């Protein structure tokens, strides 16, 4: 299938590694022009260099702190200056820390709000006017399977990512008449550094070896394995592309059938 991404401009947040990098890689392989960004300057440069070898599109990277409004503005301005107005935007940010209700102070809730929910609001606000001028555009947010089934010890993520999911669904209704699409990408257990970190935390909490914990986790997934960043990256590239032109307001699970809900 030709996704129609050649020559399209795609901005991909939190993309120097993990799921964001997986999406950026799939877009680069389809010859899109891609802007990546994260808080780690050296990793951004390294990842941009890797992506530049994959296709014929232009690849640029810039520092991005998704919790900071000024940083988001500067990242988008940089990408626009280098590549032009975006045709699509992956809304993404690192997750807030793990913990339960009694572990968090008001400041923790505020930080999670800024990082997860307000980053989505700010990214969309910064890009939306140009897409409205074009009369076309695609937004895709990376959320979490916790929006379907809350995950123990990830309270902050459960709450804030549910807000992001609702935001994107609401915007799909409001801006659908202007041919602008909004969708959510919901990863299950994708084998990223964050998932490895969470596995380490949970194995210590359960007082079992890390490998045993990972095997236990895999046993709850019907496909009996964690997903790869390439697998979820291709799903993300599809939803951002014109090949998905009649898909909007959708929350797509990429989880090996782990989530038990039917919707």
ZINOR-V923423 format. One record per pair of residues at least 12 apart in sequence whose C-alpha atoms are under 7 Angstrom apart, sorted by the first residue. I is the first residue (numbers start at 1). J is the second residue. If there is no record, write none. Layout:
i:I j:J
i:I j:J
This chain:
i:3 j:238
i:3 j:241
i:3 j:242
i:3 j:243
i:4 j:241
i:4 j:242
i:4 j:243
i:5 j:30
i:5 j:31
i:5 j:32
i:5 j:241
i:6 j:30
i:6 j:31
i:6 j:32
i:7 j:31
i:7 j:32
i:7 j:33
i:7 j:57
i:8 j:32
i:8 j:33
i:8 j:87
i:9 j:32
i:9 j:33
i:9 j:34
i:9 j:83
i:9 j:86
i:9 j:87
i:9 j:88
i:10 j:32
i:10 j:33
i:10 j:34
i:10 j:35
i:10 j:86
i:10 j:87
i:10 j:88
i:10 j:89
i:11 j:34
i:11 j:35
i:11 j:36
i:11 j:86
i:11 j:88
i:11 j:89
i:11 j:90
i:12 j:24
i:12 j:35
i:12 j:36
i:12 j:37
i:12 j:89
i:12 j:90
i:12 j:91
i:13 j:36
i:13 j:37
i:13 j:38
i:13 j:90
i:13 j:91
i:13 j:92
i:13 j:93
i:14 j:37
i:14 j:38
i:14 j:92
i:14 j:93
i:14 j:94
i:15 j:36
i:15 j:37
i:15 j:38
i:16 j:36
i:16 j:37
i:16 j:38
i:16 j:43
i:16 j:44
i:16 j:47
i:18 j:192
i:18 j:193
i:18 j:229
i:19 j:229
i:19 j:232
i:19 j:233
i:22 j:229
i:22 j:230
i:22 j:232
i:22 j:233
i:23 j:233
i:23 j:234
i:23 j:236
i:23 j:237
i:25 j:51
i:26 j:233
i:26 j:234
i:26 j:237
i:27 j:237
i:28 j:51
i:28 j:54
i:28 j:55
i:28 j:57
i:29 j:54
i:29 j:55
i:30 j:55
i:31 j:55
i:31 j:56
i:31 j:57
i:32 j:57
i:33 j:57
i:33 j:58
i:33 j:59
i:33 j:83
i:34 j:58
i:34 j:59
i:34 j:60
i:35 j:59
i:35 j:60
i:35 j:61
i:35 j:79
i:36 j:60
i:36 j:61
i:36 j:62
i:37 j:61
i:37 j:62
i:37 j:63
i:37 j:64
i:38 j:63
i:38 j:64
i:38 j:65
i:39 j:63
i:39 j:64
i:39 j:65
i:40 j:63
i:41 j:63
i:44 j:61
i:44 j:62
i:45 j:61
i:48 j:60
i:48 j:61
i:62 j:75
i:63 j:75
i:66 j:93
i:66 j:115
i:66 j:119
i:67 j:114
i:67 j:115
i:67 j:119
i:69 j:122
i:72 j:123
i:73 j:126
i:85 j:130
i:87 j:137
i:87 j:138
i:88 j:137
i:88 j:138
i:88 j:139
i:88 j:240
i:89 j:138
i:89 j:139
i:89 j:140
i:90 j:139
i:90 j:140
i:90 j:141
i:91 j:120
i:91 j:123
i:91 j:140
i:91 j:141
i:91 j:142
i:92 j:141
i:92 j:142
i:93 j:115
i:93 j:116
i:95 j:116
i:95 j:157
i:96 j:112
i:96 j:156
i:96 j:157
i:98 j:153
i:98 j:154
i:99 j:153
i:99 j:154
i:99 j:155
i:100 j:153
i:100 j:154
i:100 j:155
i:101 j:155
i:109 j:156
i:112 j:156
i:113 j:160
i:116 j:160
i:116 j:161
i:117 j:160
i:117 j:161
i:117 j:163
i:117 j:164
i:120 j:164
i:132 j:178
i:135 j:178
i:135 j:179
i:136 j:178
i:136 j:179
i:136 j:180
i:137 j:179
i:137 j:180
i:137 j:181
i:138 j:180
i:138 j:181
i:138 j:182
i:138 j:240
i:139 j:181
i:139 j:182
i:139 j:183
i:139 j:240
i:140 j:182
i:140 j:183
i:140 j:184
i:140 j:185
i:140 j:240
i:141 j:183
i:141 j:184
i:141 j:185
i:142 j:184
i:142 j:185
i:142 j:186
i:143 j:161
i:143 j:165
i:143 j:184
i:143 j:185
i:143 j:186
i:144 j:161
i:144 j:186
i:144 j:187
i:145 j:186
i:145 j:187
i:145 j:188
i:146 j:158
i:147 j:161
i:147 j:162
i:165 j:184
i:168 j:182
i:168 j:183
i:168 j:184
i:168 j:249
i:169 j:182
i:169 j:183
i:169 j:249
i:172 j:248
i:172 j:249
i:181 j:248
i:182 j:248
i:182 j:249
i:183 j:248
i:183 j:249
i:183 j:250
i:183 j:251
i:184 j:250
i:184 j:251
i:184 j:252
i:185 j:236
i:185 j:251
i:185 j:252
i:185 j:253
i:186 j:251
i:186 j:252
i:186 j:253
i:186 j:254
i:187 j:253
i:187 j:254
i:187 j:255
i:188 j:254
i:188 j:255
i:189 j:226
i:189 j:227
i:189 j:255
i:190 j:226
i:190 j:227
i:190 j:228
i:190 j:229
i:191 j:226
i:191 j:227
i:191 j:228
i:199 j:214
i:220 j:258
i:221 j:256
i:221 j:257
i:221 j:258
i:222 j:256
i:222 j:257
i:222 j:258
i:223 j:256
i:232 j:254
